[in-house]
């Protein structure tokens, strides 16, 4: 597991998620630990290196 920090697209606070480098391509919804709004997280690994990370807001 790898801890990755990013900025919440809703409240602009810096938060972190734990990501599993054994799964090369992932997409899931994570709630912000500060404002509790949903965030669409998409990421991709090449071997064990994180090569793409996107966190976008989900309109409610």
Buried (B, 14 or more C-beta within 10 A) or exposed (E): EEEBEBEBBBEEEEBEBEBEBEEEEBEEEBEBEEEEBBBBBEBBBEEEEEEEBEBEEEEE
